[in-house]
Amino acid sequence: MEQGLRDVAGGVDSAEALLVSIGAPRLAALGIEVSHPVDEPERRLYLLLADENEDAAHGRYNALVRRLVRFERALACAR
């Protein structure tokens, strides 16, 4: 998540930045502000993963989103 926050702040269009942008509303509710979240992060993340390996894009996308959800849940429990 830290890399994603740095990438979003720096305007880097990375998988980490896109993932943080997907979670921006929930992260903000949990006290982590995401400066300038990327537009259409879900679509852009999938396309980025498909460019890297089209056959694995769906599975990788779902795994990354599950990781985000686990992080958000852990953060909510820690608060």
C-alpha positions as CSV (number, residue, x, y, z in Angstrom):
1,M,0.0,0.0,0.0
2,E,2.8,2.4,0.8
3,Q,4.2,2.1,-2.7
4,G,0.8,2.7,-4.2
5,L,0.4,5.8,-2.1
6,R,3.8,7.1,-3.3
7,D,3.0,6.2,-6.9
8,V,-0.4,8.0,-6.8
9,A,1.1,11.1,-5.3
10,G,3.9,11.1,-7.9
11,G,1.6,10.5,-10.8
12,V,3.1,7.0,-11.6
13,D,0.6,4.7,-13.3
14,S,1.6,1.5,-11.6
15,A,-0.5,-1.6,-10.5
16,E,0.1,-0.4,-6.9
17,A,-1.3,3.1,-7.7
18,L,-4.3,1.7,-9.4
19,L,-5.0,-0.7,-6.6
20,V,-4.8,2.1,-4.0
21,S,-7.1,4.2,-6.2
22,I,-9.7,1.3,-6.3
23,G,-9.6,1.4,-2.5
24,A,-9.5,5.2,-2.1
25,P,-13.0,5.7,-0.7
26,R,-12.7,3.0,1.9
27,L,-9.1,3.9,2.8
28,A,-10.2,7.5,3.3
29,A,-13.0,6.4,5.6
30,L,-10.3,4.5,7.6
31,G,-8.0,7.6,7.8
32,I,-5.7,7.1,4.8
33,E,-6.1,9.9,2.3
34,V,-5.3,9.0,-1.3
35,S,-4.2,12.1,-3.1
36,H,-5.4,12.3,-6.6
37,P,-6.8,8.8,-7.1
38,V,-6.6,7.5,-10.7
39,D,-9.8,7.6,-12.8
40,E,-11.3,4.3,-13.8
41,P,-8.8,2.3,-11.8
42,E,-10.5,-1.1,-12.1
43,R,-10.5,-1.0,-15.9
44,R,-7.0,0.4,-16.1
45,L,-5.6,-2.2,-13.6
46,Y,-7.1,-5.0,-15.7
47,L,-5.7,-3.6,-18.9
48,L,-2.3,-3.2,-17.3
49,L,-2.3,-6.8,-16.1
50,A,-3.5,-8.0,-19.5
51,D,-0.7,-6.2,-21.2
52,E,1.8,-8.1,-19.0
53,N,0.1,-11.5,-19.4
54,E,-3.3,-11.7,-21.0
55,D,-4.0,-15.3,-19.9
56,A,-3.3,-14.5,-16.2
57,A,-4.9,-11.0,-16.0
58,H,-8.2,-12.1,-14.5
59,G,-6.6,-14.2,-11.8
60,R,-4.0,-11.6,-10.9
61,Y,-6.6,-8.8,-10.8
62,N,-8.8,-10.8,-8.4
63,A,-5.8,-11.7,-6.2
64,L,-4.8,-8.0,-6.0
65,V,-8.3,-6.9,-5.1
66,R,-8.5,-9.6,-2.4
67,R,-5.2,-8.3,-1.0
68,L,-6.7,-4.8,-0.9
69,V,-9.8,-6.0,0.9
70,R,-7.7,-7.9,3.5
71,F,-5.7,-4.8,4.1
72,E,-8.8,-2.7,4.5
73,R,-10.3,-5.2,6.9
74,A,-7.1,-5.5,9.0
75,L,-6.9,-1.7,9.2
76,A,-10.5,-1.4,10.3
77,C,-9.9,-4.0,13.1
78,A,-6.7,-2.1,14.2
79,R,-8.7,1.1,14.6
